[in-house]
Amino acid sequence: MEIKQFEDKNLAHFSYAILSKGEIALIDPSRDPQPYYDFAEQNNAIIRAVIETHPHADFVSSHLEIHETTNAPIYVSKLVGAEYEHTSFDEGNTISLGDITLKSINTPGHSPDSISIVLLDKTGTEKAVFTGDTLFIGDCGRPDLRENAGAITATREELAKQMYHSLRNKLITLADSAIVYPAHGAGSLCGKGLSDAKSSTIGAEKISNWSLKKMSEVDFIKQLLADQPFIPHYFTFDVALNKKGVPSFSKSISTVAKEQQFSTIEQVKLLDSDILIIDTRPQEQFKKAHLKNAINLMDDTKFETWLGSIVEPGEKFYLISENTSSLNQLIERAAKIGYENQIETGLVSNYGNVKTELFDSEELKNNASQFTIIDIRNHSEIKSNPIFENSIHIPLYELRERTKEIPMDKPIVVHCAGGYRSAAGSSIIKSQLNGASTVYDLSEAVNQFQA
C-alpha cells in the first residue's frame, strides 16, 4: 500500500492517491488531473474511486473529469446535493481497495457536508485519516464559508459548534498512531494558523493542536470565530462549481489559449475600454509603460488568491503577460479557481502610454502629513503591526469597491507589508480615480518604516 501526496503550493492544497494492489483511490483532486493519470500509469494501476471530502471553496476539483475519463465512481456525502452522478459516502459506508478499506465518517464543521476518510489495513487497524478541511496540522477548518453557499447552509456559529463535536467525538477517538493527511497546509485561507508540516498523527495533534485541547464548547466557538482571514470573492463561486462539476481542464485552457493575441499596437487599440485589464508583468516593467486603467497583479505564488479576490466571478478581463510561456501558465492557474472562461483575451504586450511616477520615500519620512496614506493590508496585520499612525485602512480585497472613500486633496501613497499587494493596490486606485490625484506605490520601501 502506498499513499502519494500531491501538493499545489500556490493554493496550499494537498490531494492524495492511495494505491493498493493495482487499484487507486483519489481524494480531493486538483483541477489538472494529469498528475494522477501519470501516477496510475507509472504503477500500472487503475483509478477505482474519486472521493470528495466536501465541495471546496478555494479551488476547482477535477472529480467529474476523472470520472468521465476513467469511469471511476465519485464518492461524496449525500448532504452535498451533488449535481453529477455519484455514490453516497457517509458514516459507516466503506470502499474496498486492494487489501485496504476506506471508511467514511461525517465530520461537519468547516461545512455541513464534510466527511473524513479513515484508512484501515487488512487487520482493521486505523492507519491514516484524510481529514479534508476539518482537521489541519495545528488548526481546524474555518466555519464561516457556508452561510450563503452550497445545498445546505449554516451560520458560522452553528458550524463552529459542529466542529467542536466532530473533533472530539469523531477524530480524536481514532488511534493515536493514525497519520493525519489534511487537504491544506500553511498559506491556505481555509484556516487561520495552519502548520507548514504536511502530515502529523492524531496523537501528536492531541498534544499540539489548539483545537483539540480541553475547553468548553463556548470557549472553543469564541476562539475559532476570532480573527479568521478574509473571504475572497471566488470562494462561494467555487463551492457551486464543485457541487456541479466542471468541464475538462485541458479543453478549457486550450480554448482560451487559442484566443491569445500576440499584440501589436494596432491590436491593443482594439481592446474594449470597459473590460478590466490584469497586467501580470513585474512592477518595474509595468511602471515604465502600461495600458490605461490596467491593474498590476504580478505573477507570484498568490496570483490565484488575489485574482479571485480582486476580480468578481463572471467578470471579464484581459490577461497580459511578458511572454507566451508565462501567459499560458497563468491561464492554467486562473482555471484552478474556475476563472478561465472570464479571460476575454490573453495578450503578450509591453505597449502602453501610461507611466507610474517613482516615489521618493524620504519625502514621506520628512512630510508624512502632506500625503494620504492608504494601508491595504489585512485586518490582522494592522492589529499586530501598525506602521503609520494616521493611515486609512482599506484591505486590498475591498479596494475596488471602496476607492470613493479616499480623499483626493493630497497625493496618495499606498503600502502593504512588502510591496506585492501595493503594486496592485496603487494601480487599482489610479485606475479608479482616473487622474483626480497623484497615486504612489511605496513598494518595498515600506520596510524602512517598520520597527
C-alpha positions, -999 to 999 in steps of 0.1 A, spaced: 0 0 0 13 35 -9 -1 69 -1 11 96 -26 6 132 -15 3 158 -43 9 195 -34 -2 226 -52 20 252 -34 2 282 -48 -31 272 -33 -15 253 -3 -36 223 -14 -29 187 -8 -45 159 -27 -39 121 -24 -37 89 -44 -40 57 -23 -25 27 -41 -32 -9 -31 -27 -40 -53 -31 -21 -86 -61 -1 -75 -61 37 -67 -85 59 -49 -81 97 -53 -90 122 -26 -98 159 -33 -80 160 -67 -70 194 -81 -82 209 -114 -55 193 -135 -59 155 -135 -28 146 -154 -5 140 -124 -30 114 -112 -31 97 -146 7 97 -146 9 81 -112 -15 54 -122 5 47 -154 38 46 -135 23 20 -112 4 0 -138 -27 7 -117 -63 16 -123 -82 45 -107 -111 29 -90 -126 57 -69 -126 95 -66 -136 109 -32 -145 145 -24 -144 154 13 -167 184 6 -174 210 -21 -142 230 -20 -143 268 -19 -107 277 -27 -100 255 -58 -119 237 -85 -117 199 -84 -113 175 -114 -135 148 -99 -161 149 -127 -135 149 -154 -117 119 -139 -150 101 -136 -158 108 -173 -123 97 -183 -118 66 -162 -154 56 -153 -143 56 -116 -173 64 -94 -173 97 -74 -180 92 -37 -193 122 -17 -217 128 12 -254 127 3 -256 161 21 -237 178 -7 -266 176 -31 -242 168 -59 -255 175 -93 -232 149 -110 -235 111 -110 -222 99 -76 -223 73 -49 -232 85 -14 -204 81 11 -214 88 46 -210 75 82 -203 38 81 -200 35 43 -169 17 31 -149 12 -1 -127 -19 -6 -95 -11 -24 -69 -39 -29 -63 -52 7 -74 -20 25 -107 -4 34 -117 33 33 -144 42 58 -163 75 58 -172 94 89 -193 126 88 -173 155 103 -193 187 98 -178 220 110 -159 235 81 -190 227 60 -223 209 69 -214 182 44 -178 175 53 -165 139 56 -132 124 67 -119 91 54 -103 65 76 -79 41 60 -80 6 76 -54 -21 68 -64 -58 63 -63 -63 101 -87 -34 107 -61 -11 121 -66 26 116 -35 36 97 -44 70 84 -72 96 82 -78 121 54 -94 150 71 -102 174 43 -107 208 57 -119 196 91 -87 190 109 -54 206 98 -20 203 112 -20 228 141 -55 241 134 -90 232 122 -111 245 93 -128 278 94 -166 277 99 -177 308 80 -177 298 43 -211 281 41 -235 308 53 -246 316 17 -232 287 -4 -240 251 -11 -271 229 -9 -270 232 28 -262 265 45 -255 271 82 -244 301 103 -208 302 114 -219 297 150 -237 266 141 -208 252 121 -183 261 149 -204 241 173 -205 212 149 -167 214 145 -163 212 183 -181 179 183 -166 165 151 -131 170 165 -139 155 199 -165 128 191 -151 116 158 -114 124 150 -99 125 185 -112 90 191 -91 75 163 -59 56 170 -31 79 182 -8 64 156 -32 72 127 -15 96 103 -34 128 96 -35 139 60 -53 173 56 -64 190 24 -44 221 31 -12 234 46 3 268 57 -9 297 35 -44 284 29 -73 307 37 -94 278 48 -79 282 83 -60 308 102 -30 291 118 -20 261 97 14 244 102 38 241 74 40 204 82 25 181 55 12 154 79 10 145 115 -7 119 137 -38 120 159 -16 116 190 7 145 180 -23 167 173 -38 160 206 -7 175 222 0 204 199 -32 215 181 -51 242 199 -85 230 185 -81 196 202 -73 210 237 -97 205 266 -120 235 266 -157 243 268 -178 245 237 -184 282 243 -147 289 246 -139 269 215 -165 287 194 -153 321 206 -116 312 197 -125 296 164 -145 326 152 -120 352 162 -96 367 136 -105 344 107 -89 356 74 -109 374 47 -131 355 22 -121 360 -14 -149 367 -40 -144 334 -57 -150 311 -27 -188 310 -30 -185 306 -68 -162 276 -64 -185 258 -40 -212 260 -67 -188 248 -94 -176 218 -74 -212 209 -65 -220 208 -102 -186 196 -116 -166 213 -143 -155 205 -179 -122 191 -190 -92 211 -178 -71 207 -210 -100 216 -233 -109 247 -212 -74 261 -212 -68 253 -249 -99 272 -258 -86 303 -240 -51 299 -254 -64 299 -290 -78 333 -283 -45 349 -274 -35 380 -293 3 383 -297 -1 420 -296 8 447 -320 0 483 -312 -29 481 -336 -44 451 -318 -40 468 -284 -60 498 -297 -90 474 -304 -93 464 -267 -127 472 -251 -121 500 -226 -149 487 -204 -132 454 -198 -108 451 -169 -71 447 -176 -50 424 -154 -13 431 -162 9 404 -146 43 417 -156 69 427 -129 61 461 -114 93 476 -129 81 469 -164 45 479 -156 56 513 -142 76 521 -172 47 516 -196 12 501 -192 -23 504 -207 -47 529 -191 -66 516 -162 -46 484 -160 -42 466 -126 -7 453 -119 -13 418 -103 21 403 -106 28 366 -114 36 354 -79 28 324 -56 -5 340 -45 -17 350 -80 -48 328 -79 -59 341 -45 -56 377 -54 -71 373 -88 -102 357 -72 -102 385 -46 -100 415 -69 -120 401 -99 -156 391 -93 -169 357 -105 -183 362 -141 -164 395 -146 -145 395 -180 -109 406 -180 -79 408 -203 -48 390 -191 -14 404 -200 20 388 -195 55 393 -207 58 362 -228 37 333 -241 51 307 -217 41 327 -186 8 336 -201 -1 300 -207 8 292 -171 -13 320 -158 -43 308 -179 -39 274 -162 -37 290 -128 -68 310 -135 -85 277 -144 -77 263 -110 -102 287 -94 -126 284 -124 -118 318 -139 -105 307 -173 -138 314 -191 -137 350 -179 -105 357 -198 -116 378 -227 -82 376 -244 -47 367 -233 -20 391 -245 18 393 -246 23 430 -245 47 458 -235 26 485 -250 11 514 -232 14 551 -229 8 554 -191 38 557 -167 38 554 -130 58 581 -112 85 568 -89 82 578 -53 110 591 -30 104 576 4 124 604 20 95 628 13 72 606 33 97 604 62 101 642 63 65 653 54 41 624 62 12 649 68 14 660 32 2 626 20 -29 605 22 -15 571 33 -36 540 23 -28 508 42 -41 478 21 -30 450 45 -54 427 61 -71 435 95 -49 410 114 -17 425 100 -27 460 111 -37 448 145 -4 431 151 19 456 133 7 492 129 30 512 106 16 547 100 -5 563 127 -29 583 105 -32 559 76 -66 550 61 -72 512 61 -88 496 31 -78 460 26 -68 451 -10 -97 427 -14 -122 456 -7 -103 483 -26 -121 483 -59 -154 488 -41 -142 515 -17 -119 539 -36 -146 566 -33 -137 567 4 -102 580 -4 -97 618 0 -82 634 -31 -69 667 -16 -33 653 -12 -10 629 -31 -19 593 -22 7 567 -10 -3 531 -10 15 504 11 12 468 22 37 447 41 64 441 14 55 455 -20 35 429 -39 0 440 -29 8 477 -31 16 473 -68 -19 460 -73 -35 485 -49 -19 516 -63 -28 506 -98 -64 500 -87 -67 534 -71 -50 551 -100 -75 535 -125 -105 543 -104 -96 579 -96 -86 585 -133 -61 612 -127 -80 630 -99 -50 627 -76 -14 616 -79 -10 579 -67 23 565 -55 33 529 -46 56 528 -16 65 493 -26 94 476 -8 104 510 8 77 502 34 104 482 52 121 514 61 91 524 82 86 491 101 100 485 135 
